[in-house]
Amino acid sequence: MDHLESKEARVFQGVCAQLSRLVEFDRFYAALYDRRTAELDFRLVAVRDSDRIETLAYGIEPWQARPFRPGANLPDYLFSHRQAILVTSGFQTWLDTHDPPLTYAFTPPCSWLGVPLLARDTVMGMLVLEDAHREGAFGQQTQALLEAMARQAAGTLANLRLVESLRTVNRVGQRLTAEARQSVKDILELVHVEAGQLMDTRDMYVALYDAGRQELRFPLAYYNGKPEMWPSRSVVIGDSPGGGLTEEVIRTKVTLYPQNVRGWYEENDIKPKVLPVPKSWLGVPLLSGERVLGVIALQNDEVANLYSPDDREILEAMASQVAAALANAQLVERLRAVNEVGQRLTSGVQLSEGEILDLIHRQAGLLMDTRDMYVALYDAEQQELSFPLAYYDGERETWPSRKLLDQGVTEEVIRTRQPLNLADYRQWYAERGLEPPVKPEDSPKSWLGVPLMIEDRVLGVIALQNDEIWDLYGPDDVEVLQTMAGQAAFAVLTFENARLLEREKRRSNQLKALQDIGVKLASQIELSELLRSIADYTDDIMKADFSALFPYDAESGQFNGAIRASDIAVEQSVPDEVGFTANVAREQQPVFEENARALTIDKPRLPDGKLVESFACVPLVAKGTTVGVLYVNYLSPHRFTSEEKEIVQLLANQAAVAIENAELYAHMEDLVRQRTDKLQETQKRISAAEKLAVINSVSGEFVHRLNNLLGTVPVRVKLASELLDPEDERDHALRRYLDGISLDVRRLMDVVDVLQKGSPPILDLELVNLNDLVKDVIRASLIPPSINVISELDPNLPPIRANVDQVRATLNNLVTNAVDAMHFNGILKILTRSARVGDGFCVYLSVSDTGDGISEEDREKIFKIFYTTKDQGLGYGLWRDRNLAHRLGGDLFVTSEKGVGSTFTLQLPIEDWG
């Protein structure tokens, strides 16, 4: 640019020479707006020294280039004012009258005249005359003269800059043409450098537009002269302004440089993407034909209305060359991606079918939007489509196989054997009076499909689709996808043939294995082993990850626990009486589901978050009745062939017959067992009757002798009591002990009476307060001081109707048993309460201990007569106590835990309380 600056300086020197002959002034200077640095550059400064004009050296103080601020400084203000300014006096006052006030970096003169350099409606700079000694030194005649000189100078300067701009644009074109294999980054950096020779590129970016992904990425971005990394962002290009300035250039495909950037956002009711909003912005589209590749944009945060038509033309010319270079670079990328597919497929490295399709998806994704892409393989014999590769919104999905439709876009490609590029997918279906395979609102807008072909044979279809943009795919996309399809077709055919051969081998092996399994199942009669064998055989013959068999009772409609064949830790579960599995059992129709994730049904819970991707659910039907449901599960997507469906159905039929035979055998065994149990029960009753007869004989003799012995005790106690002195305190204590002996003898005689009669009688009934009875028993019982007694008695406890002595005997027995169980050391807790039971009320009396506890085996036996766990017990007390409770309409029950303790609870009804 040095040669341009020197030419511009000579223009200003000529103006200065002419002025010095025609006008008297103290100082003349010419300033230009430097578009490269956004500075005001004082290209020439001349001062009068006596009668001689002296030109100051370029860039000396205070005439160095400085930031351009037309809203705050003079002469910068001429840039926005765009007209000559004449100040004949009061220069500082004139500066102060502006809002905000203007500043002047030099000594204020007495007279000042400034004229803008205006060419092609663009202010390039200004010419200024000053007189430091005379007010009114310049008039209208001087202004007209300076304006005429400014017009002439501006035209010359504009031509000089135009020539330099053309030279720069041509240089960019030559560089881009000469180096055809430049990367996108190299191309854009070249534009940034060359444009920086002509304009301010400190704030500049290039946004490349991916229409398929509706995304902008920024391979070049500068802010304040420093390169930055800007993240990609999504965009929505509609029919009206709805994004930012960049989106508007993409939408309209024309250059945009609003006079008021903030006003543009407010007018269109759009929230700016980035703050602060720049004061000036210029964006030009990168166009390849009608296709928008992106946007080149300049912006400035300090100066409003900065960019001129010259800037626009220069940037548009560069953008045209850049777009062509980018299109060439993209073509190179297309060829590279296509060649990569061909090289990998012919390299001799064996790739699986999945690896081949993943390679196509990956390489195509470098050139076009493959977020929504699928490959459909065509089985002509079965008239069926399978989908070994499917992506939706960038996520890999499992799509189930399906039969060919009468009409459809995939079927159209198979039928015509030609690519099909639909600008409007929905319209294609509407023209044929068809409904799309998905809801209209979910169907794509653009669709492209190419056939996978070997000679005249169609192997399948590779398809792209987009839900957001009409007419997305162009001829380049068709060509690239078709080339890749041609490269992949032979490899796919190889796998197709190998798959057919493997299918036949597997079918032969499966049929042989099925025959062997039938023989083995017929020989098994134990049901649980049979069910396990069925699950194991299913896993083996179907190569499943795990199988599960649910036995089914058709009469009750209920399932039993699953039998699973798997090394996987599957959480145990049983199907509901209603639901998916139950429906299969009732309908007796198998289900082969290749996309299990799409079903809203309960699925097996597996470790590590794994999911069942595909499954078969087959009913086991024998003589018209469902006897079970068999599941065959796969953790990876699995396509069920017609042969597999036939094999698993045959296996299910064999299993159903085997289960029916095993259940019949089990039923016969159950009948034999029931008859054997009845015979054994009869023998037990005969033995028990014989034992009871012996016990009655022995107990009768025992009761007779005990009654004779007890009859003398009351007399002896009475005689002993008469020998005691009632006034003697020691004899008084002895009398109490003798009274206790008399009471115990009476109770024992009552027992003897019960044994003689066979059942204890209910004596005279009266209202009994259990709380008072508990207190009496605690006082009268010989409870060791090492046992802590706790009583929690309900103060509102209502009375019960019973015999007080019988209830006291029961409570005394429970307390004595508790003390014995704790071996005289522990906590004895007695509790009373009342509660509603059914339509009435009951009181509860609980006695708890912290003793040894009672085993589960002994808990019911302890209430049987003559059964005891004590070394010296008779086995009578608890039998008597429960018998009493039952006769009063209540019950006596126990809860216990070994090593923790026991709680005996007496439940008795309350009469007329409520």
Summary of the structure (lengths in Angstrom):
residues: 914
radius of gyration: 53.1
end to end distance: 111.8
largest distance: 167.3
contacts: 2723
relative contact order: 0.04
helix: 43%
strand: 24%
